[in-house]
């Protein structure tokens, strides 16, 4: 059979088209995986509160398991939030998986602005990683609560310094010390400390008076005597408590609303308190 020139040209064109199609498919990259159906909420448990983290609770509402490799919070009312790399497998059926992320420091605004998280995820069996934006519920009571706490701390720190004075060993009675209240140069009006609370591990005995102390421009410093004793002696409580050195003070600034903040406890004070508790409770030394 003799090939006619026109037929040869047609066959060559068909072959070139097939080759081009194969080349396009080869360079198109991996086939997209199944559509992902993820939602997110922000939670916080005690361990996250201690570490200033949010637990980003991810829910997979799709038909295939999903692998999440990164979670980035976007919180306009906070400064310093940051993303984390992770290796979280989200099973089907909506079962939540928590990924802890730092949320930074809240600003003094009335309510948290609408927030979201950005996640890198892929369906199981697929190599395609998708970047998804998942809105957090809005309004968000948890974010509002964190804003209020951070704002209260900032306002108090601008007006007054709270610290524990030197501790003195009181034998079986624990430790004698004091709460030192010092007005800052930036303060205006009267700063009043109404209450100081102990915690699960350490009970505080303070004078039976309300308020405990007030400081003014004329009298910028006050000292409140106190005694610290063990609140509990069982080793389980000592091992499980997340904030053994949290002491909350209730403060008003020039007659305003009551604000709550914690009194800082430096490492030296923590060691002194821990040593007293272990001595009185007859527990082995730390470490």
Secondary structure, DSSP 8 states (H G I E B T S, - for coil): ----HHHHHHHHHHHHHHHHHHHHHHHS-S-------EEEEEE--HHHHHTTEEEEEEEE-SSS-EEEEEEEEE-TTEES---EEEEEEE-SSS--EEEEEE--EE-S-SS----EEEEEEEETT----EEEEEE--SS-HHHHHHHHHHHHHHHHHHHEEEEE---EE-GGG-EEEEEEEEE-TT--S-EEEEEE---SSEEEEE-S-SSSEEE-SSS-EEEEEEEEEES---HHHHHH-S-TT--EEEEEETT---EEEE----HHHHHHHHHHHHHHHT-----
